[in-house]
Amino acid sequence: ITDLKMPNMDGFELIRHLRNDAKTELLPIIMLTGESDDKSREEARKVGVSAFIVKPFVPEQISGLIRSIFT
């Protein structure tokens, strides 16, 4: 689970690093963000985000996604 906006590296850059490493390339990734625009959603899709959740959210959204990813 990662946020899009972080201090040293944004979530897209983090995901690119994870996807380019054989040890983590298949790791499911949930992105949390306050950005709901189409450009952010498209970029998330391109870098390989498994699920995209816009803040604010309810905790059940994340727990439901985690269950669906791992079952």
Stockholm file with secondary structure:
# STOCKHOLM 1.0

chainA/1-71         ITDLKMPNMDGFELIRHLRNDAKTELLPIIMLTGESDDKSREEARKVGVSAFIVKPFVPEQISGLIRSIFT
#=GR chainA/1-71 SS CEESCCSSSCHHHHHHHHHTSTTTTTCCCEEEESCCSHHHHHHHHHHTCSEEEESSCCHHHHHHHHHHHHC
#=GC SS_cons        CEESCCSSSCHHHHHHHHHTSTTTTTCCCEEEESCCSHHHHHHHHHHTCSEEEESSCCHHHHHHHHHHHHC
//
